[in-house]
Amino acid sequence: MDFRFGNKKLLALYEHGRGQEDFPRSAVKGFFKAVAAVEAMPDERDLYKMKSLHCEKLKGERGSRGERSLRLDGQWRLIFILGSDDDGKFINFLEIVDYH
């Protein structure tokens, strides 16, 4: 599945490994695993089939904006939204957050 980064810091982390010091090692490792899993998926329905990602729609204001999360470790989550354009559907990764 196609993905994009709605945040320059996430793009720098993905492309160059910059910013790793901002997060625990387990969250960074989970980030790269989650992005690799998304890249290998044919469509967004597989996000829910892969139980280790704990994909869920967020509640409240974030949920009303269509935001969802993938669990990176016990504490950190990767927030994203689903989008589409002429090329088809894609995931737009927004941020890594401490979701406690």
C-alpha positions in Angstrom: 0.0 0.0 0.0 1.2 3.5 -0.7 2.1 5.8 2.1 3.1 9.4 2.7 4.4 11.5 5.5 2.4 14.5 6.6 5.2 15.4 9.0 8.8 16.4 7.9 10.2 14.8 11.1 8.7 11.4 10.2 10.1 11.7 6.7 13.6 12.5 8.0 13.3 9.6 10.5 12.3 7.2 7.7 14.7 8.4 5.0 17.8 9.3 7.1 17.2 8.0 10.6 17.3 11.5 12.0 15.4 12.2 15.1 15.7 8.7 16.7 16.9 10.3 19.9 13.4 11.9 20.3 11.8 8.5 21.0 12.6 5.3 22.9 14.5 2.7 20.9 11.4 0.3 21.0 9.2 3.0 19.4 11.7 3.7 16.6 12.0 -0.1 15.9 8.2 -0.3 15.9 7.9 2.6 13.5 10.1 0.9 10.9 8.3 -2.4 11.4 4.9 -0.7 11.0 5.9 1.2 7.9 7.4 -1.9 6.3 4.2 -3.9 7.1 2.1 -1.1 5.5 4.3 -1.0 2.4 3.8 -4.8 1.9 0.0 -4.7 2.3 -2.3 -4.6 -0.8 -4.9 -2.4 0.9 -6.0 -0.9 4.2 -8.2 -3.8 5.3 -5.0 -5.8 6.0 -4.2 -3.3 8.8 -6.9 -4.8 10.9 -6.0 -8.3 10.1 -2.4 -7.8 11.4 -3.2 -8.0 15.1 0.3 -7.0 16.2 -0.3 -3.5 14.9 -3.4 -3.0 17.0 -4.9 -0.7 14.3 -7.8 1.3 15.7 -9.8 4.4 15.0 -9.3 7.1 17.6 -12.1 8.6 19.6 -13.0 12.2 20.3 -11.7 15.0 18.2 -9.0 12.9 16.6 -11.6 10.3 15.6 -13.9 12.9 14.1 -10.9 13.9 11.8 -10.6 10.3 10.7 -7.4 9.6 12.6 -6.3 6.1 13.4 -3.3 4.6 15.2 -0.9 1.7 15.0 0.8 0.6 18.1 4.6 0.9 18.0 5.2 -0.5 21.5 3.3 -0.5 24.8 3.3 3.3 25.0 3.9 4.9 21.6 1.6 5.0 18.6 1.9 6.1 15.0 -1.1 8.3 14.0 -2.3 8.2 10.5 -5.3 9.0 8.2 -6.5 7.2 5.1 -6.6 9.2 1.9 -7.1 8.7 -1.8 -6.2 10.5 -5.0 -6.0 9.6 -8.7 -3.5 6.9 -8.0 -5.7 5.2 -5.4 -5.7 4.9 -1.7 -2.8 5.7 0.6 -1.9 6.1 4.2 -0.7 9.5 5.5 1.5 9.1 8.6 1.0 12.2 10.8 3.0 11.8 14.0 4.4 9.5 16.7 2.7 10.2 20.0 3.0 9.0 23.6 -0.6 7.8 24.0 -1.0 7.6 27.7 
